[in-house]
Amino acid sequence: MRQLPLCATQILYITRSASSSCNDDKLLNAFRTCLFKRLKQQEVQPGNKVSIIGSGAVGMACAVALLSKGITNDIALYDINKDLCTAESADLVHGSLFLNNCNVAKCCDIGSTRDSRVVVVTSGVRPKANEKPSEVAQKTADIIKCVMPSLVKESPKAVFIIVSNPSDVMAWVAHKISKLPYERCISTGCHLDTARFRLFIAQLLGVATSSVNAFVLGENGERSVPMWSSVTVGGVRLEQLVPKIGTSEDPMQWCKVHKDVVEAAAKVIALKGYTNWAIGHAVADVVSAIFENSNRILSLSTNAKGMCGIKDDIFLSLPCIVNKWGLFGIIRPHLSKWESNAMKKSAEQVLKAQCDIKL
Ligand SMILES: NC(=O)c1ccc[n+]([C@@H]2O[C@H](COP(=O)([O-])OP(=O)(O)OC[C@H]3O[C@@H](n4cnc5c(N)ncnc54)[C@H](O)[C@@H]3O)[C@@H](O)[C@H]2O)c1
């Protein structure tokens, strides 16, 4: 039996009073507080300019997804490798006729990213053979530390989406360096892991990916947490059919689906050296949720302190309400005992990686 959160007790108290109904303001406010933590709303940059930092495989996949889906027609590319940046922007802008008359500016200096509505940070390094993950993380953190102050100076009201890996730790580095408010400094976190999770379940069941409702939360990596207790297909909770779903006691061993999610990127990297297309679409989806002021709920990495029993300032994926302000709120997940333990391990993993970074 899961414990009721404090605000749920408050709801019970209010409903005991006469004539309360679900459109009662007091009751609704208590209910919203129970469901999600609300973040602040601050002035944001108008327009639809998206700056992409890093014109490598991921940066360009983001650009192509944003342009081909018509999410923006105004992109600025910035990369320390000026030739690559010049070539990629020219190659894309040659397709302007087919891409909403798009403008793809190459930025020889960070100044050209000025007044971006969204800044997508993909600059990083690819791991060399035998290089430790902590070494790659430190090199990437040094890049984030180097670019963030100027990016924020040029676009102080932009929403920053950190994609560079390890993305939870890099979003924390970006926040520490920039002091941006949490609602405007996020990482794609487990948004792609969630998409893969929904896809793999859908493939097994023979239904559309969009008809599987599910979330992967926690660390973006091996310690991500599949929310088996809330997976629904056509309104049916899978846990009702397989009570121990996802755990070691599950006779159907659905945990293999999550193993596939965790190993998905490595399998692609083993064959082509990197992943880019799916993350490009995941980023474009987050940007569209912002531009459309959609209030859609996506699994993004944000400061998780105070949620799910987490006591440290760490970035982890939680179901986030996304709108024009960036993050509008964070859903308070109701976790099973198994999920709660897994979240704790996820948090420990991120904290350990974070402590290894020299800021
Ligand atoms: N979050 C996710 O789910 C996810 C998925 C895939 C890849 N990634 C990460 O995205 C990042 C980029 O991957 P990639 O395959 O595009 O790598 P890449 O090597 O192809 O591109 C990285 C680019 O960053 C540029 N760069 C380096 N230092 C810079 C600086 N100081 N300023 C501007 N640009 C700089 C490089 O010149 C390079 O062009 C990596 O950290 C990767 O691990 C994250």
The ligand as an ORCA input file, in Angstrom:
! r2SCAN-3c Opt
* xyz 0 1
  N      21.534     13.066    -24.526
  C      21.475     12.070    -25.389
  O      20.555     11.248    -25.342
  C      22.559     11.970    -26.449
  C      22.408     11.121    -27.550
  C      23.439     11.073    -28.480
  C      24.593     11.830    -28.291
  N      24.688     12.625    -27.196
  C      25.877     13.455    -26.935
  O      25.864     14.592    -27.788
  C      27.204     15.099    -27.894
  C      27.559     15.323    -29.365
  O      27.640     14.099    -30.053
  P      28.083     14.079    -31.590
  O      27.953     12.680    -32.046
  O      27.390     15.172    -32.326
  O      29.625     14.453    -31.458
  P      30.511     15.144    -32.594
  O      31.912     14.896    -32.199
  O      30.053     14.707    -33.930
  O      30.165     16.702    -32.448
  C      30.540     17.468    -31.361
  C      30.884     18.828    -31.903
  O      31.153     19.693    -30.800
  C      32.130     20.621    -31.261
  N      32.787     21.303    -30.158
  C      33.729     20.844    -29.308
  N      34.119     21.812    -28.462
  C      33.390     22.905    -28.762
  C      33.330     24.226    -28.236
  N      34.105     24.623    -27.210
  N      32.465     25.087    -28.801
  C      31.685     24.714    -29.836
  N      31.702     23.483    -30.370
  C      32.548     22.588    -29.841
  C      33.085     19.751    -32.066
  O      33.895     20.530    -32.928
  C      32.132     18.836    -32.784
  O      31.809     19.305    -34.081
  C      28.094     14.055    -27.208
  O      28.379     14.477    -25.889
  C      27.218     12.816    -27.194
  O      27.600     11.899    -26.203
  C      23.699     12.730    -26.286
*
